[in-house]
Amino acid sequence: VKFIRQPSATVIASTLPNAEALAAWAREHGFGEIMDDYATPLHSIVHDQADPLERVVEFAGRHCYRSFGKGREREAYIRNLLDEKHGSVFEHAYLTFAISGVSRSLTHELVRHRVGVAISQESQRYVDASEINFVVPPIMLFLGESSVSTFSAVCAYELDSYCEQKDALVEKLKRLNLSPRMFTKRANEAARSVLPNAAETRLTWTINLRSLIHFLLIRGQEEADLEIRRFAVELFHKAQPHAQITLSDFEVYEGDFGVPALRLKS
Ligand SMILES: Cc1cc2nc3c(=O)[nH]c(=O)nc-3n(C[C@H](O)[C@H](O)[C@H](O)COP(=O)(O)OP(=O)(O)OC[C@H]3O[C@@H](n4cnc5c(N)ncnc54)[C@H](O)[C@@H]3O)c2cc1C
């Protein structure tokens, strides 16, 4: 059993403009000449390699006004979209994270974010929890190792209860005429009731940039639960290289109880 002290979030996929399709679209819709001019926004949207998510955001914005031929540089353009709260254009850009080292109590809060997200979470019915890890609540890290060891002892006890429950159920269910796969699943789904909220869970989580901004604002603030706040800061660090302009208003600071927090730059 491991006692986890930090969440892990890895960007495993993200929105990527298709240069060939964009070029074909431009020619078909009479924007070929504009695209061929090096000085235009459309040229850089189609041909740049950098800023893939924000090039899609810029495309969506300029598509609204047919303003592909001239105008501000990308950074100023996107800042203006943010200032004007032209939110829908940020919904076209997605990041997909592989997440681990978070607790079931964190994901209970995470799944409350319904808009612009997709969630696929590890099953406690199919995946045997006998070797599960636990996430140490940040406040216990703040309070010191004696709090952590008390917490660890309680989790170890709960895990023993889980294993006992599960073994007893498996023995009884074996006597029924069920396939081994089915009795394991039924035993796991019942035994998991005694696992604590601190049980580690893993998930694939996709979110668009508009929803990510909202998530970081409300889950990165000091009032948020400490574990989800720490997680929001981790997400920010991982998302920021993919959306440098869009997330440039955020800054990380040292919040209370030794857990970082997020705020908008003043
Ligand atoms: C500090 C803190 C404390 C909290 N405490 C509690 C608590 O004690 N109990 C509890 O149950 N929850 C609590 N929550 C959860 C909170 O109420 C939200 O459910 C959660 O943060 C998801 O936010 P959201 O609805 O804005 O996100 P999303 O579901 O992603 O929605 C994004 C936005 O879309 C709009 N929207 C979405 N759905 C609707 C709708 N049906 N109608 C109108 N507009 C909609 C809203 O503008 C919303 O902000 C807490 C959250 C925080 C940050």
The ligand as an SDF file (V2000), in Angstrom:
LIG
                    3D

 53 58  0  0  0  0  0  0  0  0999 V2000
  -15.8680   26.1640   -2.2230 C   0  0  0  0  0  0  0  0  0  0  0  0
  -16.9720   25.2770   -2.7400 C   0  0  0  0  0  0  0  0  0  0  0  0
  -17.8690   24.7240   -1.8560 C   0  0  0  0  0  0  0  0  0  0  0  0
  -18.8840   23.8800   -2.3260 C   0  0  0  0  0  0  0  0  0  0  0  0
  -19.7550   23.3050   -1.4400 N   0  0  0  0  0  0  0  0  0  0  0  0
  -20.7320   22.5000   -1.8760 C   0  0  0  0  0  0  0  0  0  0  0  0
  -21.6460   21.8770   -0.9680 C   0  0  0  0  0  0  0  0  0  0  0  0
  -21.5660   22.0500    0.2360 O   0  0  0  0  0  0  0  0  0  0  0  0
  -22.6190   21.0720   -1.4690 N   0  0  0  0  0  0  0  0  0  0  0  0
  -22.7680   20.8560   -2.8180 C   0  0  0  0  0  0  0  0  0  0  0  0
  -23.6870   20.1420   -3.2200 O   0  0  0  0  0  0  0  0  0  0  0  0
  -21.9130   21.4070   -3.6900 N   0  0  0  0  0  0  0  0  0  0  0  0
  -20.9190   22.2200   -3.2670 C   0  0  0  0  0  0  0  0  0  0  0  0
  -20.0440   22.7750   -4.1700 N   0  0  0  0  0  0  0  0  0  0  0  0
  -20.1880   22.4150   -5.5870 C   0  0  0  0  0  0  0  0  0  0  0  0
  -20.8300   23.5490   -6.4210 C   0  0  0  0  0  0  0  0  0  0  0  0
  -22.1340   23.8430   -5.9740 O   0  0  0  0  0  0  0  0  0  0  0  0
  -20.8930   23.1210   -7.9100 C   0  0  0  0  0  0  0  0  0  0  0  0
  -21.7680   22.0430   -8.0810 O   0  0  0  0  0  0  0  0  0  0  0  0
  -19.5530   22.6920   -8.4570 C   0  0  0  0  0  0  0  0  0  0  0  0
  -18.5440   23.5740   -8.0550 O   0  0  0  0  0  0  0  0  0  0  0  0
  -19.6030   22.6300   -9.9840 C   0  0  0  0  0  0  0  0  0  0  0  0
  -19.6330   23.9500  -10.4410 O   0  0  0  0  0  0  0  0  0  0  0  0
  -20.5440   24.4190  -11.6550 P   0  0  0  0  0  0  0  0  0  0  0  0
  -21.9690   24.0050  -11.4650 O   0  0  0  0  0  0  0  0  0  0  0  0
  -20.2650   25.8960  -11.7950 O   0  0  0  0  0  0  0  0  0  0  0  0
  -19.8340   23.6170  -12.8520 O   0  0  0  0  0  0  0  0  0  0  0  0
  -20.4680   23.0680  -14.1900 P   0  0  0  0  0  0  0  0  0  0  0  0
  -21.4440   21.9950  -13.9260 O   0  0  0  0  0  0  0  0  0  0  0  0
  -19.3140   22.6930  -15.0510 O   0  0  0  0  0  0  0  0  0  0  0  0
  -21.2080   24.2980  -14.7920 O   0  0  0  0  0  0  0  0  0  0  0  0
  -20.4880   25.3870  -15.3620 C   0  0  0  0  0  0  0  0  0  0  0  0
  -21.4070   26.5960  -15.4310 C   0  0  0  0  0  0  0  0  0  0  0  0
  -22.4740   26.3070  -16.3460 O   0  0  0  0  0  0  0  0  0  0  0  0
  -23.6800   26.9020  -15.8400 C   0  0  0  0  0  0  0  0  0  0  0  0
  -24.6350   25.8160  -15.5240 N   0  0  0  0  0  0  0  0  0  0  0  0
  -24.3680   24.4910  -15.4370 C   0  0  0  0  0  0  0  0  0  0  0  0
  -25.4700   23.7970  -15.1870 N   0  0  0  0  0  0  0  0  0  0  0  0
  -26.4630   24.6910  -15.0770 C   0  0  0  0  0  0  0  0  0  0  0  0
  -27.8290   24.5880  -14.7850 C   0  0  0  0  0  0  0  0  0  0  0  0
  -28.4140   23.4070  -14.5640 N   0  0  0  0  0  0  0  0  0  0  0  0
  -28.5630   25.7010  -14.7370 N   0  0  0  0  0  0  0  0  0  0  0  0
  -28.0060   26.9200  -14.9870 C   0  0  0  0  0  0  0  0  0  0  0  0
  -26.7010   27.0960  -15.2490 N   0  0  0  0  0  0  0  0  0  0  0  0
  -25.9280   25.9940  -15.2940 C   0  0  0  0  0  0  0  0  0  0  0  0
  -23.2980   27.6850  -14.5850 C   0  0  0  0  0  0  0  0  0  0  0  0
  -22.9910   29.0140  -14.9430 O   0  0  0  0  0  0  0  0  0  0  0  0
  -22.0690   26.9660  -14.1030 C   0  0  0  0  0  0  0  0  0  0  0  0
  -21.2160   27.7750  -13.2840 O   0  0  0  0  0  0  0  0  0  0  0  0
  -19.0170   23.6150   -3.7120 C   0  0  0  0  0  0  0  0  0  0  0  0
  -18.0860   24.1980   -4.6110 C   0  0  0  0  0  0  0  0  0  0  0  0
  -17.0780   25.0190   -4.1440 C   0  0  0  0  0  0  0  0  0  0  0  0
  -16.0840   25.5930   -5.1230 C   0  0  0  0  0  0  0  0  0  0  0  0
  1  2  1  0
  2  3  1  0
  2 52  2  0
  3  4  2  0
  4  5  1  0
  4 50  1  0
  5  6  2  0
  6  7  1  0
  6 13  1  0
  7  8  2  0
  7  9  1  0
  9 10  1  0
 10 11  2  0
 10 12  1  0
 12 13  2  0
 13 14  1  0
 14 15  1  0
 14 50  1  0
 15 16  1  0
 16 17  1  0
 16 18  1  0
 18 19  1  0
 18 20  1  0
 20 21  1  0
 20 22  1  0
 22 23  1  0
 23 24  1  0
 24 25  2  0
 24 26  1  0
 24 27  1  0
 27 28  1  0
 28 29  2  0
 28 30  1  0
 28 31  1  0
 31 32  1  0
 32 33  1  0
 33 34  1  0
 33 48  1  0
 34 35  1  0
 35 36  1  0
 35 46  1  0
 36 37  1  0
 36 45  1  0
 37 38  2  0
 38 39  1  0
 39 40  1  0
 39 45  2  0
 40 41  1  0
 40 42  2  0
 42 43  1  0
 43 44  2  0
 44 45  1  0
 46 47  1  0
 46 48  1  0
 48 49  1  0
 50 51  2  0
 51 52  1  0
 52 53  1  0
M  END
$$$$
